[in-house]
Amino acid sequence: MYQSFYERRWANGPKVVAIGGGTGLSTMLRGLKSHTKNLTAIVTVADDGGGSGILRQDLGMPPPGDIRHCMEALANAEPVMQQLLTYRFPQGSGNLTGQSFGNLILAALNGISGSFDEAVTRMSQVLAITGRVLPVTTADVVLEATFENGTRVQGESKICDFKKAQDCRIESVRLLPEHPSALPEAVKAIQEADLILLGPGSLYTSVIPNLLVDGIAQAVCAARCTKIYICNIMTQDGETEGMTASDHVKALLRHSGPGLVDICLCNSAPVRPGLVARYKAEDAVPIVVDKDAIEALGVELITRPLASETLDYARHSFARLAAAVMDIYEERANTRVL
């Protein structure tokens, strides 16, 4: 069958591994899937809130929410199936109120599959996704945060409110039980990657938890390909207030090791004044990009206009972000000395 130049380029595109969770990761995947077929999303399973937390508690399965978001972003399913995936049961639906139908599909597949990662694979096939989505681990893990004043709290969903009550920064996070084993396919994907991306997304609750799984940080640090951390556009209320871009990089390195990332990619487009005022009311501001401090860590800073000009939130444009990432990859691939 005839393939155009663009179809061949897409099918033979670089092996991109994106590590994270939440809205940030799924947004980036939505843009990347038009650039390469060879995508692997490695997704945190530390969430314990909302509908995912209920299914985790009631069924003893890993939380499906972040994984479902990534599959939605990569899906090539019929419009009706897309609608079903994103449908949430409204108020008055009893125990189903607020639950996502996509979560329930994944829960059902988990019930008829031999393992959670097998259930994710089967759902990926149903949705005909571009690339693949992998849970970072299938272990039942809980995220614990330690604050600068020495206090601790367990549970991803409790960290935000607890931090506000303590009124001090997060010092570190860890998984309990410590050192869970990574999904072997996730480690292999990292080892074979042409490009590794961390973020965007919640620093302590979406990105770093993946690095606490045995084998993940080690594989990323050892990888010889280009490795990019995509910094958020805004600080996050209840998580990263007062932190600069270099503070984000320091936290990543503190939870992993040297060589984790080569590049920190930050937004250079101004955030619209109305959005800045709205976020400020929620104790969030545009992240200060402190170039010298980033480069003092041995990490190169690259800035690009990445913010969406149309959304009612200060978030990345998936098209701009994907284009910037692929431009950096191609530039580095063309100049790399073998």
TORKOL-4160 file (C-alpha; in steps of 0.2 Angstrom, whole numbers, padded with zeros to 4 digits, m for minus):
338
<pt num="1" X="0000" Y="0000" Z="0000"/>
<pt num="2" X="0007" Y="0017" Z="m0005"/>
<pt num="3" X="0013" Y="0028" Z="0009"/>
<pt num="4" X="0016" Y="0047" Z="0008"/>
<pt num="5" X="0032" Y="0054" Z="0013"/>
<pt num="6" X="0024" Y="0061" Z="0029"/>
<pt num="7" X="0016" Y="0044" Z="0033"/>
<pt num="8" X="0033" Y="0035" Z="0031"/>
<pt num="9" X="0042" Y="0049" Z="0042"/>
<pt num="10" X="0028" Y="0046" Z="0055"/>
<pt num="11" X="0030" Y="0027" Z="0055"/>
<pt num="12" X="0049" Y="0028" Z="0056"/>
<pt num="13" X="0049" Y="0042" Z="0069"/>
<pt num="14" X="0060" Y="0043" Z="0084"/>
<pt num="15" X="0057" Y="0032" Z="0099"/>
<pt num="16" X="0050" Y="0045" Z="0111"/>
<pt num="17" X="0047" Y="0040" Z="0130"/>
<pt num="18" X="0037" Y="0052" Z="0140"/>
<pt num="19" X="0037" Y="0050" Z="0159"/>
<pt num="20" X="0024" Y="0059" Z="0171"/>
<pt num="21" X="0006" Y="0059" Z="0174"/>
<pt num="22" X="m0009" Y="0070" Z="0175"/>
<pt num="23" X="m0015" Y="0083" Z="0163"/>
<pt num="24" X="0002" Y="0089" Z="0158"/>
<pt num="25" X="0008" Y="0072" Z="0151"/>
<pt num="26" X="m0008" Y="0069" Z="0141"/>
<pt num="27" X="m0008" Y="0086" Z="0134"/>
<pt num="28" X="0010" Y="0083" Z="0127"/>
<pt num="29" X="0005" Y="0066" Z="0120"/>
<pt num="30" X="m0009" Y="0074" Z="0110"/>
<pt num="31" X="0003" Y="0084" Z="0101"/>
<pt num="32" X="0017" Y="0071" Z="0099"/>
<pt num="33" X="0006" Y="0058" Z="0091"/>
<pt num="34" X="0006" Y="0067" Z="0075"/>
<pt num="35" X="0025" Y="0068" Z="0074"/>
<pt num="36" X="0029" Y="0049" Z="0078"/>
<pt num="37" X="0021" Y="0033" Z="0079"/>
<pt num="38" X="0034" Y="0026" Z="0091"/>
<pt num="39" X="0028" Y="0034" Z="0108"/>
<pt num="40" X="0029" Y="0026" Z="0125"/>
<pt num="41" X="0020" Y="0035" Z="0140"/>
<pt num="42" X="0026" Y="0029" Z="0157"/>
<pt num="43" X="0013" Y="0034" Z="0170"/>
<pt num="44" X="0013" Y="0036" Z="0188"/>
<pt num="45" X="0001" Y="0025" Z="0199"/>
<pt num="46" X="0002" Y="0035" Z="0215"/>
<pt num="47" X="m0015" Y="0044" Z="0214"/>
<pt num="48" X="m0027" Y="0040" Z="0228"/>
<pt num="49" X="m0040" Y="0053" Z="0225"/>
<pt num="50" X="m0056" Y="0055" Z="0216"/>
<pt num="51" X="m0064" Y="0041" Z="0206"/>
<pt num="52" X="m0047" Y="0033" Z="0204"/>
<pt num="53" X="m0045" Y="0032" Z="0222"/>
<pt num="54" X="m0062" Y="0024" Z="0225"/>
<pt num="55" X="m0058" Y="0011" Z="0212"/>
<pt num="56" X="m0041" Y="0008" Z="0220"/>
<pt num="57" X="m0049" Y="0006" Z="0237"/>
<pt num="58" X="m0064" Y="m0004" Z="0232"/>
<pt num="59" X="m0056" Y="m0016" Z="0219"/>
<pt num="60" X="m0038" Y="m0016" Z="0225"/>
<pt num="61" X="m0032" Y="m0011" Z="0207"/>
<pt num="62" X="m0019" Y="0003" Z="0203"/>
<pt num="63" X="m0027" Y="0020" Z="0200"/>
<pt num="64" X="m0033" Y="0021" Z="0182"/>
<pt num="65" X="m0036" Y="0039" Z="0180"/>
<pt num="66" X="m0019" Y="0046" Z="0173"/>
<pt num="67" X="m0017" Y="0030" Z="0162"/>
<pt num="68" X="m0034" Y="0033" Z="0155"/>
<pt num="69" X="m0030" Y="0051" Z="0151"/>
<pt num="70" X="m0015" Y="0046" Z="0141"/>
<pt num="71" X="m0025" Y="0033" Z="0132"/>
<pt num="72" X="m0038" Y="0046" Z="0128"/>
<pt num="73" X="m0025" Y="0058" Z="0121"/>
<pt num="74" X="m0017" Y="0044" Z="0110"/>
<pt num="75" X="m0034" Y="0036" Z="0105"/>
<pt num="76" X="m0039" Y="0034" Z="0087"/>
<pt num="77" X="m0056" Y="0027" Z="0091"/>
<pt num="78" X="m0073" Y="0032" Z="0084"/>
<pt num="79" X="m0081" Y="0048" Z="0090"/>
<pt num="80" X="m0094" Y="0039" Z="0101"/>
<pt num="81" X="m0081" Y="0029" Z="0110"/>
<pt num="82" X="m0071" Y="0045" Z="0113"/>
<pt num="83" X="m0087" Y="0052" Z="0121"/>
<pt num="84" X="m0089" Y="0037" Z="0131"/>
<pt num="85" X="m0071" Y="0038" Z="0138"/>
<pt num="86" X="m0073" Y="0055" Z="0144"/>
<pt num="87" X="m0091" Y="0054" Z="0151"/>
<pt num="88" X="m0093" Y="0057" Z="0169"/>
<pt num="89" X="m0108" Y="0051" Z="0179"/>
<pt num="90" X="m0118" Y="0067" Z="0185"/>
<pt num="91" X="m0124" Y="0071" Z="0202"/>
<pt num="92" X="m0138" Y="0060" Z="0208"/>
<pt num="93" X="m0130" Y="0044" Z="0200"/>
<pt num="94" X="m0127" Y="0036" Z="0217"/>
<pt num="95" X="m0111" Y="0028" Z="0220"/>
<pt num="96" X="m0106" Y="0032" Z="0202"/>
<pt num="97" X="m0107" Y="0051" Z="0204"/>
<pt num="98" X="m0092" Y="0059" Z="0197"/>
<pt num="99" X="m0085" Y="0042" Z="0191"/>
<pt num="100" X="m0077" Y="0042" Z="0173"/>
<pt num="101" X="m0084" Y="0028" Z="0161"/>
<pt num="102" X="m0066" Y="0026" Z="0155"/>
<pt num="103" X="m0060" Y="0021" Z="0172"/>
<pt num="104" X="m0074" Y="0008" Z="0173"/>
<pt num="105" X="m0069" Y="0001" Z="0156"/>
<pt num="106" X="m0051" Y="m0001" Z="0163"/>
<pt num="107" X="m0057" Y="m0008" Z="0179"/>
<pt num="108" X="m0068" Y="m0021" Z="0170"/>
<pt num="109" X="m0053" Y="m0026" Z="0159"/>
<pt num="110" X="m0042" Y="m0027" Z="0174"/>
<pt num="111" X="m0055" Y="m0040" Z="0181"/>
<pt num="112" X="m0054" Y="m0051" Z="0166"/>
<pt num="113" X="m0035" Y="m0049" Z="0163"/>
<pt num="114" X="m0021" Y="m0058" Z="0172"/>
<pt num="115" X="m0013" Y="m0041" Z="0177"/>
<pt num="116" X="m0016" Y="m0023" Z="0177"/>
<pt num="117" X="m0003" Y="m0020" Z="0163"/>
<pt num="118" X="m0011" Y="m0033" Z="0153"/>
<pt num="119" X="m0028" Y="m0024" Z="0155"/>
<pt num="120" X="m0020" Y="m0007" Z="0149"/>
<pt num="121" X="m0013" Y="m0016" Z="0134"/>
<pt num="122" X="m0030" Y="m0023" Z="0130"/>
<pt num="123" X="m0039" Y="m0006" Z="0132"/>
<pt num="124" X="m0025" Y="0002" Z="0121"/>
<pt num="125" X="m0030" Y="m0011" Z="0107"/>
<pt num="126" X="m0048" Y="m0007" Z="0109"/>
<pt num="127" X="m0044" Y="0012" Z="0107"/>
<pt num="128" X="m0032" Y="0009" Z="0093"/>
<pt num="129" X="m0020" Y="0021" Z="0101"/>
<pt num="130" X="m0004" Y="0028" Z="0093"/>
<pt num="131" X="0011" Y="0021" Z="0103"/>
<pt num="132" X="0008" Y="0013" Z="0120"/>
<pt num="133" X="0004" Y="0017" Z="0138"/>
<pt num="134" X="0013" Y="0008" Z="0152"/>
<pt num="135" X="0010" Y="0010" Z="0171"/>
<pt num="136" X="0027" Y="0013" Z="0179"/>
<pt num="137" X="0024" Y="m0001" Z="0191"/>
<pt num="138" X="0010" Y="m0013" Z="0196"/>
<pt num="139" X="0014" Y="m0012" Z="0214"/>
<pt num="140" X="0002" Y="m0005" Z="0227"/>
<pt num="141" X="0011" Y="0011" Z="0231"/>
<pt num="142" X="0007" Y="0026" Z="0243"/>
<pt num="143" X="0016" Y="0043" Z="0241"/>
<pt num="144" X="0023" Y="0051" Z="0256"/>
<pt num="145" X="0029" Y="0069" Z="0257"/>
<pt num="146" X="0041" Y="0076" Z="0270"/>
<pt num="147" X="0041" Y="0095" Z="0273"/>
<pt num="148" X="0055" Y="0106" Z="0278"/>
<pt num="149" X="0049" Y="0107" Z="0296"/>
<pt num="150" X="0050" Y="0088" Z="0297"/>
<pt num="151" X="0032" Y="0084" Z="0296"/>
<pt num="152" X="0025" Y="0070" Z="0285"/>
<pt num="153" X="0009" Y="0066" Z="0276"/>
<pt num="154" X="0004" Y="0050" Z="0267"/>
<pt num="155" X="m0007" Y="0050" Z="0252"/>
<pt num="156" X="m0005" Y="0060" Z="0236"/>
<pt num="157" X="m0023" Y="0068" Z="0238"/>
<pt num="158" X="m0018" Y="0074" Z="0255"/>
<pt num="159" X="m0002" Y="0083" Z="0251"/>
<pt num="160" X="m0009" Y="0099" Z="0244"/>
<pt num="161" X="m0020" Y="0104" Z="0259"/>
<pt num="162" X="m0007" Y="0098" Z="0272"/>
<pt num="163" X="0007" Y="0109" Z="0263"/>
<pt num="164" X="m0005" Y="0124" Z="0265"/>
<pt num="165" X="m0007" Y="0120" Z="0283"/>
<pt num="166" X="0011" Y="0118" Z="0287"/>
<pt num="167" X="0015" Y="0134" Z="0276"/>
<pt num="168" X="0032" Y="0127" Z="0271"/>
<pt num="169" X="0040" Y="0119" Z="0256"/>
<pt num="170" X="0040" Y="0100" Z="0252"/>
<pt num="171" X="0058" Y="0093" Z="0256"/>
<pt num="172" X="0056" Y="0076" Z="0248"/>
<pt num="173" X="0043" Y="0063" Z="0243"/>
<pt num="174" X="0045" Y="0044" Z="0244"/>
<pt num="175" X="0035" Y="0029" Z="0239"/>
<pt num="176" X="0028" Y="0016" Z="0252"/>
<pt num="177" X="0033" Y="0002" Z="0251"/>
<pt num="178" X="0050" Y="0009" Z="0246"/>
<pt num="179" X="0059" Y="0003" Z="0230"/>
<pt num="180" X="0044" Y="m0005" Z="0221"/>
<pt num="181" X="0050" Y="m0014" Z="0205"/>
<pt num="182" X="0047" Y="m0005" Z="0188"/>
<pt num="183" X="0037" Y="m0014" Z="0174"/>
<pt num="184" X="0051" Y="m0022" Z="0164"/>
<pt num="185" X="0044" Y="m0015" Z="0148"/>
<pt num="186" X="0045" Y="0003" Z="0155"/>
<pt num="187" X="0064" Y="0001" Z="0158"/>
<pt num="188" X="0067" Y="m0007" Z="0141"/>
<pt num="189" X="0058" Y="0007" Z="0133"/>
<pt num="190" X="0069" Y="0020" Z="0142"/>
<pt num="191" X="0085" Y="0010" Z="0137"/>
<pt num="192" X="0079" Y="0010" Z="0118"/>
<pt num="193" X="0073" Y="0028" Z="0118"/>
<pt num="194" X="0079" Y="0041" Z="0105"/>
<pt num="195" X="0072" Y="0055" Z="0116"/>
<pt num="196" X="0066" Y="0055" Z="0134"/>
<pt num="197" X="0054" Y="0068" Z="0141"/>
<pt num="198" X="0050" Y="0072" Z="0159"/>
<pt num="199" X="0034" Y="0082" Z="0163"/>
<pt num="200" X="0025" Y="0094" Z="0161"/>
<pt num="201" X="0015" Y="0090" Z="0176"/>
<pt num="202" X="0014" Y="0091" Z="0195"/>
<pt num="203" X="0032" Y="0090" Z="0201"/>
<pt num="204" X="0030" Y="0080" Z="0217"/>
<pt num="205" X="0014" Y="0071" Z="0213"/>
<pt num="206" X="0016" Y="0067" Z="0194"/>
<pt num="207" X="0034" Y="0067" Z="0188"/>
<pt num="208" X="0045" Y="0063" Z="0203"/>
<pt num="209" X="0035" Y="0047" Z="0209"/>
<pt num="210" X="0040" Y="0038" Z="0193"/>
<pt num="211" X="0059" Y="0041" Z="0198"/>
<pt num="212" X="0056" Y="0033" Z="0214"/>
<pt num="213" X="0052" Y="0016" Z="0206"/>
<pt num="214" X="0067" Y="0005" Z="0206"/>
<pt num="215" X="0076" Y="0005" Z="0189"/>
<pt num="216" X="0067" Y="0020" Z="0181"/>
<pt num="217" X="0079" Y="0034" Z="0187"/>
<pt num="218" X="0094" Y="0023" Z="0184"/>
<pt num="219" X="0089" Y="0019" Z="0167"/>
<pt num="220" X="0086" Y="0037" Z="0162"/>
<pt num="221" X="0102" Y="0043" Z="0170"/>
<pt num="222" X="0111" Y="0030" Z="0160"/>
<pt num="223" X="0103" Y="0033" Z="0143"/>
<pt num="224" X="0114" Y="0041" Z="0130"/>
<pt num="225" X="0099" Y="0050" Z="0121"/>
<pt num="226" X="0093" Y="0068" Z="0123"/>
<pt num="227" X="0084" Y="0070" Z="0139"/>
<pt num="228" X="0072" Y="0085" Z="0142"/>
<pt num="229" X="0063" Y="0091" Z="0157"/>
<pt num="230" X="0048" Y="0102" Z="0152"/>
<pt num="231" X="0045" Y="0114" Z="0166"/>
<pt num="232" X="0027" Y="0120" Z="0170"/>
<pt num="233" X="0021" Y="0137" Z="0165"/>
<pt num="234" X="0015" Y="0142" Z="0183"/>
<pt num="235" X="0019" Y="0137" Z="0200"/>
<pt num="236" X="0006" Y="0125" Z="0208"/>
<pt num="237" X="m0004" Y="0130" Z="0223"/>
<pt num="238" X="m0001" Y="0117" Z="0237"/>
<pt num="239" X="0015" Y="0110" Z="0229"/>
<pt num="240" X="0027" Y="0122" Z="0221"/>
<pt num="241" X="0024" Y="0140" Z="0228"/>
<pt num="242" X="0039" Y="0151" Z="0227"/>
<pt num="243" X="0049" Y="0138" Z="0217"/>
<pt num="244" X="0059" Y="0144" Z="0202"/>
<pt num="245" X="0063" Y="0134" Z="0187"/>
<pt num="246" X="0080" Y="0129" Z="0194"/>
<pt num="247" X="0072" Y="0124" Z="0210"/>
<pt num="248" X="0061" Y="0111" Z="0200"/>
<pt num="249" X="0077" Y="0104" Z="0192"/>
<pt num="250" X="0086" Y="0103" Z="0209"/>
<pt num="251" X="0071" Y="0093" Z="0216"/>
<pt num="252" X="0072" Y="0081" Z="0201"/>
<pt num="253" X="0090" Y="0078" Z="0203"/>
<pt num="254" X="0089" Y="0076" Z="0222"/>
<pt num="255" X="0076" Y="0062" Z="0219"/>
<pt num="256" X="0087" Y="0053" Z="0206"/>
<pt num="257" X="0105" Y="0058" Z="0202"/>
<pt num="258" X="0117" Y="0067" Z="0190"/>
<pt num="259" X="0113" Y="0065" Z="0172"/>
<pt num="260" X="0095" Y="0064" Z="0173"/>
<pt num="261" X="0091" Y="0078" Z="0161"/>
<pt num="262" X="0102" Y="0087" Z="0148"/>
<pt num="263" X="0089" Y="0101" Z="0144"/>
<pt num="264" X="0076" Y="0111" Z="0154"/>
<pt num="265" X="0063" Y="0118" Z="0142"/>
<pt num="266" X="0053" Y="0133" Z="0148"/>
<pt num="267" X="0040" Y="0144" Z="0141"/>
<pt num="268" X="0045" Y="0161" Z="0135"/>
<pt num="269" X="0027" Y="0167" Z="0130"/>
<pt num="270" X="0019" Y="0180" Z="0141"/>
<pt num="271" X="0004" Y="0173" Z="0151"/>
<pt num="272" X="m0011" Y="0184" Z="0148"/>
<pt num="273" X="m0014" Y="0197" Z="0162"/>
<pt num="274" X="m0032" Y="0191" Z="0166"/>
<pt num="275" X="m0025" Y="0173" Z="0168"/>
<pt num="276" X="m0011" Y="0180" Z="0179"/>
<pt num="277" X="m0023" Y="0189" Z="0190"/>
<pt num="278" X="m0034" Y="0174" Z="0192"/>
<pt num="279" X="m0020" Y="0162" Z="0196"/>
<pt num="280" X="m0013" Y="0175" Z="0209"/>
<pt num="281" X="m0029" Y="0173" Z="0218"/>
<pt num="282" X="m0025" Y="0155" Z="0220"/>
<pt num="283" X="m0007" Y="0158" Z="0225"/>
<pt num="284" X="0000" Y="0153" Z="0208"/>
<pt num="285" X="0012" Y="0164" Z="0197"/>
<pt num="286" X="0022" Y="0162" Z="0181"/>
<pt num="287" X="0038" Y="0152" Z="0185"/>
<pt num="288" X="0053" Y="0162" Z="0186"/>
<pt num="289" X="0066" Y="0155" Z="0173"/>
<pt num="290" X="0083" Y="0158" Z="0182"/>
<pt num="291" X="0095" Y="0154" Z="0168"/>
<pt num="292" X="0111" Y="0155" Z="0177"/>
<pt num="293" X="0105" Y="0144" Z="0191"/>
<pt num="294" X="0099" Y="0131" Z="0179"/>
<pt num="295" X="0115" Y="0130" Z="0170"/>
<pt num="296" X="0125" Y="0130" Z="0186"/>
<pt num="297" X="0117" Y="0113" Z="0188"/>
<pt num="298" X="0124" Y="0107" Z="0172"/>
<pt num="299" X="0108" Y="0108" Z="0163"/>
<pt num="300" X="0105" Y="0118" Z="0147"/>
<pt num="301" X="0091" Y="0130" Z="0147"/>
<pt num="302" X="0080" Y="0132" Z="0131"/>
<pt num="303" X="0065" Y="0143" Z="0130"/>
<pt num="304" X="0051" Y="0143" Z="0117"/>
<pt num="305" X="0034" Y="0151" Z="0116"/>
<pt num="306" X="0024" Y="0136" Z="0123"/>
<pt num="307" X="0009" Y="0143" Z="0132"/>
<pt num="308" X="m0008" Y="0141" Z="0124"/>
<pt num="309" X="m0016" Y="0157" Z="0117"/>
<pt num="310" X="m0034" Y="0151" Z="0117"/>
<pt num="311" X="m0036" Y="0141" Z="0133"/>
<pt num="312" X="m0044" Y="0148" Z="0149"/>
<pt num="313" X="m0030" Y="0141" Z="0158"/>
<pt num="314" X="m0011" Y="0145" Z="0158"/>
<pt num="315" X="m0006" Y="0128" Z="0150"/>
<pt num="316" X="0005" Y="0122" Z="0136"/>
<pt num="317" X="m0001" Y="0122" Z="0119"/>
<pt num="318" X="0000" Y="0104" Z="0114"/>
<pt num="319" X="0005" Y="0109" Z="0096"/>
<pt num="320" X="0018" Y="0121" Z="0101"/>
<pt num="321" X="0025" Y="0110" Z="0114"/>
<pt num="322" X="0026" Y="0095" Z="0102"/>
<pt num="323" X="0034" Y="0105" Z="0088"/>
<pt num="324" X="0047" Y="0113" Z="0100"/>
<pt num="325" X="0052" Y="0096" Z="0107"/>
<pt num="326" X="0054" Y="0088" Z="0090"/>
<pt num="327" X="0064" Y="0103" Z="0084"/>
<pt num="328" X="0076" Y="0101" Z="0098"/>
<pt num="329" X="0077" Y="0082" Z="0095"/>
<pt num="330" X="0081" Y="0084" Z="0076"/>
<pt num="331" X="0094" Y="0098" Z="0080"/>
<pt num="332" X="0103" Y="0087" Z="0092"/>
<pt num="333" X="0101" Y="0071" Z="0081"/>
<pt num="334" X="0109" Y="0081" Z="0066"/>
<pt num="335" X="0124" Y="0087" Z="0076"/>
<pt num="336" X="0128" Y="0072" Z="0087"/>
<pt num="337" X="0145" Y="0065" Z="0085"/>
<pt num="338" X="0144" Y="0046" Z="0085"/>
